[in-house]
């Protein structure tokens, strides 16, 4: 945040729109009666947003000498890959350079790997192509989503772990579909939420504030570790520097155990952004979030129906939670889900559970083998120790006998 400053270019003072005028113009356009459908409104909104971001990106100056030296090389890479400069803008590239401490070679490698990952997982079209139609069922046991912004204008992402276990979650979906769901969330965050948050805050906003509510959490330490692995397996490498701060609230007594298990998978930069709190978290959250933006179940005044409205992703990008942010929120798309697709998901869940069970059984077998090997090793060591003790005792007896004979010879006692 501190490395970014926005100012208008001298030549564009008359033409560049201000955030206030942009918000007003978009409100007028999206409420105009001449726009007959939501898709028309969305198209106009996106055009106006693109127009603002064009000027915004042109005028954003990153005050970092290493960045200024390296951005040309990154821009060349962007041009070689024919990337959309509006999406893969300088702020986007900056995150990869910062994640690698502005080491040019490491930054380029990280970004190339990212492009390969996007292509391999079809991320460029995931906002349209992937329908997480089991979302409502998943949200019932695992409420999560974005809800308004903090005092710095950052989108607030919240997860509630009270009712979720791995077994329950994977009775509803698969790990692969959960990953795609997370990809989709990150892409919408970059495409719409952060730009809209920037307009509302009248400054560049490129990070989020995350709150994990661990009240009455049922996840076991290894499940918590697997949950973190599910997200960090792609987020650190492909969405670096997105998380500005993370608070774990209502953390149980076992939180320190969880943290020791989980922290080994995180780099030092991410660790420094994580703050584990107990039940006395309200004041800390209110230092960062206005009470009217903080959900009521966390001590604020924003009504989320105890987390049920997190799925609506309310914020400057979706003021009343009525916009369609993801394909699974479109009733027309949901009506077109065929029975064949539903049956296929059931089969995928069945296959995934069998695969997971097989992995767990193999892990259990490995543990059993390791335990048996450990027991055998202990027994061998005990046997060796016993043999060594017996041998040492025999040697001592022989030495004693030799000493007696030596003494007898010295005293010249007749036989």
N, C-alpha and C positions, 0 to 999 in steps of 0.2 A: 504494500500500500504506500509506504513512504517513498518508494522509488518512482512513483508516477505522478506527473503533474499535467493538467490539461490547460491549454490556452488557445486562443483563436489565432489562425494565421492572418497576417496583415492583409493579404490580398483577398481573404474570404470574409472579412468582417461584415459586409453587407448581405452575403448570401448564406453564410453558415447559420443554421437554426440553433436556438438555445434550447436547453432541456425543458424549460417551462413552456415555451411556445410549441415544442414538439408534443409534449403531453397534452396540451390543450387541443392541438390540431388533431391528434389521434383520437381523443375523446369525441370530437365533433364528427370525424370521419366514420368511426365505428358505430356511432349512434344515428347516423344519417338514414332517413327513411328510404333514400334511393338505393341503398344496399339491401337487396332482398334476402340474402342468405348469410349464414355465419361464415361460410367459406369466402364470400365476397369481402366481408368485414376483415377476415383474417388476412386476405391477400393485401388489402389496402394497409392494414396495420404493419405487415411485414415490409412493404415497400417504404413506408414512412420511417420505420425503424432502421432499415438499411441506409436510407438517406442520411439520417442522423449519425449513424455509426461511421459512415464514410468520412464525414467531417471530423467526427470525434477521433478516429484512428489517425487521420492526417495531422491532427493537432496535439496528439498525446506524445509527450517527450519523456523518455525514460532516462533519468540522470544516473547513468552508470557507464563509466569509460569502457569496461570490458564488454558491456552490451553493445556500445556504439561500434567497437572494433569487430565484433562477431556477427552483428545482424546482417551485414552484407553477404557473408558466406551462407547464412541461413536463408536469406532471401533468394540466393542463387539456387539453393536446394529446392526451395518452394517453386521456383520458376521451372526447374528441370523436371519436376514431377507434375507440372501443370495444375497446381493446387489453387483453389479459390482463395484469393487474397482477403476477401471479406471475412471468411471463416478462419482461415489460417493466417490471421493478422499478426502484427508485431507483438501484441500482448500474448497471443497464443505461443509464439516462438520463444518469448521471454521466459515463460514458465519452465521450458526444457533447459534453457541455458542456466537459469538460477538453480534448478535441481542438480545440475552438474557443476555448480560453482564456477560457471563461465569458462570451463575447460572446453575449448572448441571441438576437439576430436571426440570427447565423451558426449558433448551436446549433440553433435551431428549423428553419432551412432545411436543415441537414445531416440532422436527424432526419426531416423530411418527405421528403427525397430518398431516405433509407434505406427508409422505408415504401413508397414508390413502387417502389423496386428490389425489395423483398421480394415485392410483389404481381406485378410484371412477370416475375420469375423463379420464382414459385411456391415461395418458400423456406419458407413456413410449413408446408408438407406434404412437404418434400423428404426428411425422414428416413424417411418411409414410401413415398413415390411413386417415388423414384429408386433404381434398382438398378445399381450399378457392377459388373456381373457379369464384366467383364474384369480385375477387380482383381488376381487372382493373377498373371496374365501381366505386368501393369504393375509389380507389386511385385518380380518377378524381376529386372527391369533398373533399377528405381527404388524401392528399399526406403525406406519412410517411415511414420511413425506416432508415437503418444505412448507413452512408456515411463517410468512411475513419476514421482516428483516431486523437486524440488531442496530445499535446506535451508530455503527460505521456503515450501515447500508447493506451489509452482507446478508444474503439469504440464510435463514435458519433451517437446518435439517434436523429432524427429530426421529428417533426410533424408540419404541417401547417393547421391552423384552419380557414383560410379565407373564404372558401366556404361551410363549413360543418355545418349542423344543425341536430338535432336528427331526425326530420321528413324525411329529405332527406336521411340520412344514413339508416334509417330503412325502407325506400322504396326499398333498395337494398339488405339488409341482416337482420339478427336477432341479438339480444343481445347475445344469446347463441353461435352463430357462430363467432361473434366478439371476445368473450372470448377465444374460441378455437384458433382463429387467433393469439391472444396475447400469449396464451400458446406456440404455435408453434414458435413464434418469440423468446421467452425466451429460449426455448429448443435449438434452433439453435445457439443462442448466447452462451450458455454454452458448447454445443457440439463442435462447430467449430470456431465461431468468437473470443471468448476470448482466446482459445488455440493458434490460428493463430496470434492474436494480441500479445500474450506473446512471440512467436517465433520472430516476427518482431521487438519487442522492446528489446529482449534479457533480459527480466525480467518477473516476474509474473504480469499479468494484470487480475484483477478480477472484475473491475467495468466499468461503462460507463459514458459518459457525455451526457446529454440530453438538447436539445434546443426546446422549444415550441414557434412557431411564431404566435403571437396573432394579427397580423396586420389585420385590418378590420374584426375582429372576429364577427360572427353572433350569436354565442351561448349566450343564456341568462344565468343569474347567476345560476338558478336551473339546466339548462342543463349542464353547466360547472361542477356543483357539481355532477350530475349523471355520467358525463364522467369520473371524477376522481374516483368515487365510483366503476365504472366498472372495472378499473384497480387495485385500491388498495384493492378491495375485495379479491384478490388472491395474488397480488405481494408481499405485506408486509409479509405475512405468509409463502409464498412458494419460493420466490426469494429474501430473505433479503440481504441487504448490496451490492446489484448489482449497484444501482444508486450512482455514486460518486458525481455528481454535476448536478443541473438542473437550466437552465436559461430560464426565460420567457421574450422574447424580443418583441418589438413593442406593449407593453402592453397598452391598452386603459386607459382612465381616470377612467373607472369603475373597473380597475384591483384590486384596494384596496377593493372594495366591493366583487369581486370574491374571493379574497384571504381570507377575513373574513369568507365567506361561506365555502370555501374549507378547510382552515387550521384546522378547528375543527375536521376533519376526519384523520389528520395526526399526527404521534407521533413526539416528540421533535427532535429526530435524523434526521428524514426526513426533518422537517421544517428548520433545520440548513443548509441543503444542497441546499435549494431553494433560488434563487436570482431573484427578479422581476425587470426588466429593462424597460425603456421607449424606445424612439427612438435612444438615444445615447448609443448604446450597442456595437458598432463595436470594440472599443478599448478593452473593457472587454473580448470579445470573442477572440480577437487576442492575449491577454495575455495567453490564454489557448490553442489556436489552430493556427497552421501555416496557413498563408494566402492561400497557395496552397491546403490546405485541407478544408478550409472553403467555403461553397457554395457561388456563386456569388450573390444570392438574400439576403445574410446576410452580404455582404461587402467583401467577399473573392474572390479568383480567380479560384475556382473549378467549372467547368461548370456542372450544374445539370438540365439545361433547365428549370430554375425557379421552381425547385422541382420535375419535372416530372421523373427524374432519381433516386429519392430516393428509388423507388420500386426495383431498381436493386441491392441495398445493396452492394455497391462497397467498397472495403477495402482490407487489406492483405489476407483475406479469399476468396476474389473474385475480383482480381485486375482490370479486365476490365468489370465486370458486366455481363459476359457471362455464368457463371456457374449456374446450376440449384440449387437454395438454398431451394426451397419449391416445393411441388408437383404441385401447380397451375401454376408454370412456365414451366412445361413440356407439350409441345404441344400434345404429345402422350396420356397423361392422360386427357387433356382437350377434345380431340377428342372423348374420350370414355364416356364423360358425357352424360347420356341419357336424353331424353325429360321427362321421368318420374321423374328424379332427379330435373330437372329444375322446373317442375310443383310442385313438393313437396316443393321446396324452396319458390315458390310463395305462396303456401298454408301456409307454416310456417310463412312467412312474414305477411300474412293476419291475421293469428291467433294471432301472437305476437302484431300486431297493435291493434287488438280488445281487447286483454288482457290489453295492455298498456292504451288504451282509457278507459276501464272499471276501471282500477286502478285510473286513473286521475279523472274520474267522481265520484268515491267513495271518493277520497281525497277532491274533490270540495264540495261534499255533507257534508262531515265531517266539512269542513271549514264553510259551510253555517249553519250547526247545531250549531257549536261553536260560530259563529257570533250571531245567534238568541239567544243562551243561554247567551251570553255576554250582549246582549241588554236587555233580560228579567231580568238578574241579576242587571243591571244598573237601570232599571225601579223599580225593587223591592227595591233596596237601596234608590232610590229617594222617593218611597212611604213610606218606613220605616222612612226615615229622616223627611218626611213631618208629619207622625204620631207622631214621637218623638217630633218634634217642636210644634205641636198642643198640645200634652200632656204636654209638658213643659210650654207652655203658660197658659194652664188651671191650672196647679199646681201653677204657679206664681199668677194667679188671685185669687185662693183659699187662698194662703198664704197672699195676700194683704187684702182680706176680713177679714181673721182671725186677722190680725194685727189691722185692724180698730176696730173690736169688742173688742179686748183686750184693746185698748186705751179707748174706750167708758166705759168699766167696771171700768178701773182704775180712770177715771174722775168722776165716779158715776153719770153719767147723767141720770135723771129719764126717764123712758119710756113714 
